Amino acid sequence: MKFIRFGAIFLIGLLMISLTAKSSAHRYHTTLTRIDFNRQEKLFEISIKIFTHDLEPLLEKRSGGKRVDLEKNADADKFIFDYLNENFILSDQKGAVKKLKWIGKEFDVDTVEVYVETDSTETLEGFNLKNTLFFDNFPEQSNIVVCRYDKKKADLLFKVGDKTKQIIETKSAEK
């Protein structure tokens, strides 16, 4: 399975955040999600980049206050997947929720990239997405979602207070 990397966008965002944030305070909280429709495999490939320093405290809270080491704790994947299933919900045009399948995770210096997928014979156009990751933890949280399907692209931005957004092709500003 191929997941197309979009690290450059995320690195630019990280650079902007690191240049504007005070060193003693972490004031910006964001996730970056990419959803690709793989027509040949009939599935949506989803990758979500999350800051480790946002994720670990959340998982510790959810595990009853126990320290959660993302690399060593056997329950870390389960905690992450349960949290995703509560806060990242993709539904088709008829409102049927797509069941996510855990693929895995990868670590970088300050981020965790989580991989999930779900079966679909339909394209993303007109699907609905709920992305409330970290909304309960950080009032300034924003979640960026980039969708690619059938040579189309849709960009979504979720901020605290947003619930569900429809995936519709983003028209280019170029004429």
VEXLO-984000 format. One record per residue (C-alpha): residue in three letters; residue number from 1; x, z, y. Coordinates in nm, 4 decimals. Example, Ala and Ser with C-alpha at 12.3 -4.5 7.8 and 13.67 -1.06 7.14 Angstrom:
2
@code:ALA | pos:1 | east:1.2300 | up:0.7800 | north:-0.4500;
@code:SER | pos:2 | east:1.3670 | up:0.7140 | north:-0.1060;
END
This chain:
175
@code:MET | pos:1 | east:0.0000 | up:0.0000 | north:0.0000;
@code:LYS | pos:2 | east:0.1325 | up:-0.0894 | north:0.3413;
@code:PHE | pos:3 | east:0.0734 | up:0.1252 | north:0.6451;
@code:ILE | pos:4 | east:0.1708 | up:-0.0538 | north:0.9618;
@code:ARG | pos:5 | east:0.3823 | up:0.1731 | north:1.1784;
@code:PHE | pos:6 | east:0.2880 | up:0.2316 | north:1.5352;
@code:GLY | pos:7 | east:0.5628 | up:0.4805 | north:1.6097;
@code:ALA | pos:8 | east:0.6698 | up:0.3049 | north:1.9280;
@code:ILE | pos:9 | east:0.3398 | up:0.3873 | north:2.1005;
@code:PHE | pos:10 | east:0.3609 | up:0.7458 | north:1.9835;
@code:LEU | pos:11 | east:0.7262 | up:0.7790 | north:2.0914;
@code:ILE | pos:12 | east:0.6415 | up:0.6527 | north:2.4394;
@code:GLY | pos:13 | east:0.3652 | up:0.9133 | north:2.4568;
@code:LEU | pos:14 | east:0.6054 | up:1.1831 | north:2.3380;
@code:LEU | pos:15 | east:0.8598 | up:1.0787 | north:2.5985;
@code:MET | pos:16 | east:0.5990 | up:1.0885 | north:2.8762;
@code:ILE | pos:17 | east:0.4838 | up:1.4313 | north:2.7645;
@code:SER | pos:18 | east:0.8362 | up:1.5684 | north:2.7370;
@code:LEU | pos:19 | east:0.9271 | up:1.4395 | north:3.0831;
@code:THR | pos:20 | east:0.6223 | up:1.5925 | north:3.2510;
@code:ALA | pos:21 | east:0.5718 | up:1.9160 | north:3.0569;
@code:LYS | pos:22 | east:0.7421 | up:2.2389 | north:3.1558;
@code:SER | pos:23 | east:0.9950 | up:2.3452 | north:2.8942;
@code:SER | pos:24 | east:0.8376 | up:2.6887 | north:2.8533;
@code:ALA | pos:25 | east:0.4785 | up:2.5667 | north:2.8216;
@code:HIS | pos:26 | east:0.3216 | up:2.3170 | north:2.5877;
@code:ARG | pos:27 | east:0.0315 | up:2.1891 | north:2.7965;
@code:TYR | pos:28 | east:-0.0433 | up:1.8573 | north:2.6289;
@code:HIS | pos:29 | east:-0.2102 | up:1.8224 | north:2.2935;
@code:THR | pos:30 | east:-0.2843 | up:1.4893 | north:2.1306;
@code:THR | pos:31 | east:-0.3136 | up:1.3060 | north:1.8012;
@code:LEU | pos:32 | east:-0.2635 | up:0.9359 | north:1.7435;
@code:THR | pos:33 | east:-0.4637 | up:0.7646 | north:1.4706;
@code:ARG | pos:34 | east:-0.4399 | up:0.4125 | north:1.3375;
@code:ILE | pos:35 | east:-0.7147 | up:0.2645 | north:1.1190;
@code:ASP | pos:36 | east:-0.6462 | up:-0.0705 | north:0.9537;
@code:PHE | pos:37 | east:-0.9003 | up:-0.2661 | north:0.7507;
@code:ASN | pos:38 | east:-0.7314 | up:-0.4079 | north:0.4423;
@code:ARG | pos:39 | east:-0.9787 | up:-0.6750 | north:0.3338;
@code:GLN | pos:40 | east:-0.7805 | up:-0.7694 | north:0.0238;
@code:GLU | pos:41 | east:-0.7756 | up:-0.4108 | north:-0.1084;
@code:LYS | pos:42 | east:-1.1270 | up:-0.3413 | north:0.0322;
@code:LEU | pos:43 | east:-1.0303 | up:-0.0235 | north:0.2114;
@code:PHE | pos:44 | east:-0.9485 | up:0.1388 | north:0.5423;
@code:GLU | pos:45 | east:-0.5913 | up:0.2655 | north:0.5665;
@code:ILE | pos:46 | east:-0.5754 | up:0.5593 | north:0.8061;
@code:SER | pos:47 | east:-0.2679 | up:0.7328 | north:0.9447;
@code:ILE | pos:48 | east:-0.2858 | up:1.0291 | north:1.1823;
@code:LYS | pos:49 | east:0.0172 | up:1.1599 | north:1.3756;
@code:ILE | pos:50 | east:-0.0087 | up:1.5278 | north:1.4587;
@code:PHE | pos:51 | east:0.2295 | up:1.7605 | north:1.6414;
@code:THR | pos:52 | east:0.3681 | up:2.0152 | north:1.3953;
@code:HIS | pos:53 | east:0.3508 | up:2.2970 | north:1.6523;
@code:ASP | pos:54 | east:-0.0253 | up:2.2319 | north:1.6869;
@code:LEU | pos:55 | east:-0.0923 | up:2.2006 | north:1.3158;
@code:GLU | pos:56 | east:0.0973 | up:2.4988 | north:1.1735;
@code:PRO | pos:57 | east:-0.0840 | up:2.7720 | north:1.3740;
@code:LEU | pos:58 | east:-0.4199 | up:2.6131 | north:1.2901;
@code:LEU | pos:59 | east:-0.3387 | up:2.6120 | north:0.9186;
@code:GLU | pos:60 | east:-0.2136 | up:2.9708 | north:0.9331;
@code:LYS | pos:61 | east:-0.5418 | up:3.0751 | north:1.0934;
@code:ARG | pos:62 | east:-0.7379 | up:2.8869 | north:0.8253;
@code:SER | pos:63 | east:-0.5312 | up:3.0459 | north:0.5481;
@code:GLY | pos:64 | east:-0.6205 | up:3.3986 | north:0.6557;
@code:GLY | pos:65 | east:-0.3131 | up:3.4582 | north:0.8694;
@code:LYS | pos:66 | east:-0.0587 | up:3.3677 | north:0.6008;
@code:ARG | pos:67 | east:0.2472 | up:3.1702 | north:0.7108;
@code:VAL | pos:68 | east:0.2073 | up:2.8032 | north:0.6165;
@code:ASP | pos:69 | east:0.5233 | up:2.5993 | north:0.5676;
@code:LEU | pos:70 | east:0.4097 | up:2.2368 | north:0.5629;
@code:GLU | pos:71 | east:0.6920 | up:2.1326 | north:0.3318;
@code:LYS | pos:72 | east:0.6871 | up:2.4257 | north:0.0894;
@code:ASN | pos:73 | east:0.3328 | up:2.5638 | north:0.0820;
@code:ALA | pos:74 | east:0.1422 | up:2.4160 | north:-0.2127;
@code:ASP | pos:75 | east:-0.1894 | up:2.4639 | north:-0.0296;
@code:ALA | pos:76 | east:-0.0826 | up:2.2849 | north:0.2899;
@code:ASP | pos:77 | east:-0.2180 | up:1.9455 | north:0.1799;
@code:LYS | pos:78 | east:-0.5513 | up:2.1013 | north:0.0819;
@code:PHE | pos:79 | east:-0.5790 | up:2.2881 | north:0.4145;
@code:ILE | pos:80 | east:-0.5009 | up:1.9693 | north:0.6108;
@code:PHE | pos:81 | east:-0.7404 | up:1.7562 | north:0.4048;
@code:ASP | pos:82 | east:-1.0236 | up:2.0104 | north:0.4373;
@code:TYR | pos:83 | east:-0.9697 | up:2.0219 | north:0.8138;
@code:LEU | pos:84 | east:-0.9747 | up:1.6402 | north:0.8351;
@code:ASN | pos:85 | east:-1.2976 | up:1.6227 | north:0.6371;
@code:GLU | pos:86 | east:-1.4613 | up:1.8581 | north:0.8889;
@code:ASN | pos:87 | east:-1.3288 | up:1.6937 | north:1.2065;
@code:PHE | pos:88 | east:-1.2525 | up:1.3287 | north:1.1264;
@code:ILE | pos:89 | east:-1.5666 | up:1.1593 | north:0.9993;
@code:LEU | pos:90 | east:-1.6097 | up:0.7837 | north:0.9667;
@code:SER | pos:91 | east:-1.9588 | up:0.6500 | north:0.8983;
@code:ASP | pos:92 | east:-2.0884 | up:0.2975 | north:0.8463;
@code:GLN | pos:93 | east:-2.3588 | up:0.1170 | north:1.0452;
@code:LYS | pos:94 | east:-2.6302 | up:0.2848 | north:0.8343;
@code:GLY | pos:95 | east:-2.4881 | up:0.6323 | north:0.8945;
@code:ALA | pos:96 | east:-2.3396 | up:0.6810 | north:0.5466;
@code:VAL | pos:97 | east:-2.0228 | up:0.8923 | north:0.5677;
@code:LYS | pos:98 | east:-1.7138 | up:0.7323 | north:0.4154;
@code:LYS | pos:99 | east:-1.5399 | up:0.9622 | north:0.1682;
@code:LEU | pos:100 | east:-1.1726 | up:1.0085 | north:0.2535;
@code:LYS | pos:101 | east:-0.9052 | up:1.0006 | north:-0.0168;
@code:TRP | pos:102 | east:-0.5795 | up:1.1924 | north:0.0373;
@code:ILE | pos:103 | east:-0.2702 | up:0.9704 | north:0.0094;
@code:GLY | pos:104 | east:0.0000 | up:1.2017 | north:0.1442;
@code:LYS | pos:105 | east:0.2003 | up:1.3090 | north:0.4462;
@code:GLU | pos:106 | east:0.5438 | up:1.2510 | north:0.5994;
@code:PHE | pos:107 | east:0.7466 | up:1.4682 | north:0.8330;
@code:ASP | pos:108 | east:0.9439 | up:1.3732 | north:1.1392;
@code:VAL | pos:109 | east:1.1245 | up:1.6062 | north:1.3773;
@code:ASP | pos:110 | east:0.8135 | up:1.7337 | north:1.5576;
@code:THR | pos:111 | east:0.5300 | up:1.5487 | north:1.3898;
@code:VAL | pos:112 | east:0.3435 | up:1.5173 | north:1.0643;
@code:GLU | pos:113 | east:0.1937 | up:1.1826 | north:0.9729;
@code:VAL | pos:114 | east:-0.1044 | up:1.2190 | north:0.7419;
@code:TYR | pos:115 | east:-0.2268 | up:0.9277 | north:0.5294;
@code:VAL | pos:116 | east:-0.5818 | up:0.8914 | north:0.3986;
@code:GLU | pos:117 | east:-0.7932 | up:0.5954 | north:0.2969;
@code:THR | pos:118 | east:-1.1507 | up:0.5095 | north:0.2143;
@code:ASP | pos:119 | east:-1.3131 | up:0.2202 | north:0.0303;
@code:SER | pos:120 | east:-1.5112 | up:-0.0403 | north:0.2211;
@code:THR | pos:121 | east:-1.6233 | up:-0.3971 | north:0.1771;
@code:GLU | pos:122 | east:-1.7361 | up:-0.4022 | north:0.5414;
@code:THR | pos:123 | east:-1.5243 | up:-0.4358 | north:0.8513;
@code:LEU | pos:124 | east:-1.5025 | up:-0.1522 | north:1.1081;
@code:GLU | pos:125 | east:-1.7193 | up:-0.3215 | north:1.3726;
@code:GLY | pos:126 | east:-2.0176 | up:-0.0997 | north:1.4468;
@code:PHE | pos:127 | east:-1.8931 | up:0.1972 | north:1.2437;
@code:ASN | pos:128 | east:-1.9043 | up:0.5414 | north:1.4062;
@code:LEU | pos:129 | east:-1.6176 | up:0.7872 | north:1.4237;
@code:LYS | pos:130 | east:-1.6148 | up:1.1583 | north:1.4941;
@code:ASN | pos:131 | east:-1.2670 | up:1.2809 | north:1.5866;
@code:THR | pos:132 | east:-1.2758 | up:1.6427 | north:1.7018;
@code:LEU | pos:133 | east:-0.9298 | up:1.7386 | north:1.5722;
@code:PHE | pos:134 | east:-0.8035 | up:2.0488 | north:1.7574;
@code:PHE | pos:135 | east:-1.0959 | up:2.0512 | north:2.0022;
@code:ASP | pos:136 | east:-1.1660 | up:2.4157 | north:1.9147;
@code:ASN | pos:137 | east:-0.8020 | up:2.5093 | north:1.9721;
@code:PHE | pos:138 | east:-0.7022 | up:2.3272 | north:2.2896;
@code:PRO | pos:139 | east:-0.9362 | up:2.2531 | north:2.5816;
@code:GLU | pos:140 | east:-0.7044 | up:1.9726 | north:2.6996;
@code:GLN | pos:141 | east:-0.6860 | up:1.8010 | north:2.3572;
@code:SER | pos:142 | east:-0.7132 | up:1.4228 | north:2.3425;
@code:ASN | pos:143 | east:-0.7233 | up:1.2043 | north:2.0325;
@code:ILE | pos:144 | east:-0.6264 | up:0.8385 | north:2.0547;
@code:VAL | pos:145 | east:-0.7536 | up:0.5994 | north:1.7858;
@code:VAL | pos:146 | east:-0.6391 | up:0.2384 | north:1.7406;
@code:CYS | pos:147 | east:-0.8476 | up:0.0278 | north:1.5002;
@code:ARG | pos:148 | east:-0.7423 | up:-0.3123 | north:1.3667;
@code:TYR | pos:149 | east:-0.9767 | up:-0.5315 | north:1.1665;
@code:ASP | pos:150 | east:-1.0457 | up:-0.9023 | north:1.1221;
@code:LYS | pos:151 | east:-0.7941 | up:-0.9968 | north:1.3954;
@code:LYS | pos:152 | east:-0.9777 | up:-0.7609 | north:1.6312;
@code:LYS | pos:153 | east:-0.8711 | up:-0.4366 | north:1.7932;
@code:ALA | pos:154 | east:-1.0699 | up:-0.1369 | north:1.9124;
@code:ASP | pos:155 | east:-0.9232 | up:0.1535 | north:2.1088;
@code:LEU | pos:156 | east:-1.0985 | up:0.4890 | north:2.1317;
@code:LEU | pos:157 | east:-1.0126 | up:0.7992 | north:2.3310;
@code:PHE | pos:158 | east:-1.1707 | up:1.1296 | north:2.2332;
@code:LYS | pos:159 | east:-1.1627 | up:1.4287 | north:2.4682;
@code:VAL | pos:160 | east:-1.3127 | up:1.7737 | north:2.4255;
@code:GLY | pos:161 | east:-1.6897 | up:1.7363 | north:2.4477;
@code:ASP | pos:162 | east:-1.6914 | up:1.3935 | north:2.2818;
@code:LYS | pos:163 | east:-1.8643 | up:1.3879 | north:1.9470;
@code:THR | pos:164 | east:-1.9042 | up:1.0419 | north:1.7959;
@code:LYS | pos:165 | east:-1.8003 | up:0.7006 | north:1.9241;
@code:GLN | pos:166 | east:-1.8889 | up:0.3560 | north:1.7996;
@code:ILE | pos:167 | east:-1.6076 | up:0.1219 | north:1.7001;
@code:ILE | pos:168 | east:-1.6504 | up:-0.1967 | north:1.8998;
@code:GLU | pos:169 | east:-1.3851 | up:-0.4563 | north:1.9748;
@code:THR | pos:170 | east:-1.1931 | up:-0.3766 | north:2.2920;
@code:LYS | pos:171 | east:-1.1916 | up:-0.6835 | north:2.5139;
@code:SER | pos:172 | east:-0.8584 | up:-0.7725 | north:2.6642;
@code:ALA | pos:173 | east:-0.8155 | up:-0.7464 | north:3.0408;
@code:GLU | pos:174 | east:-0.6305 | up:-1.0803 | north:3.0378;
@code:LYS | pos:175 | east:-0.8186 | up:-1.3925 | north:3.1449;
END
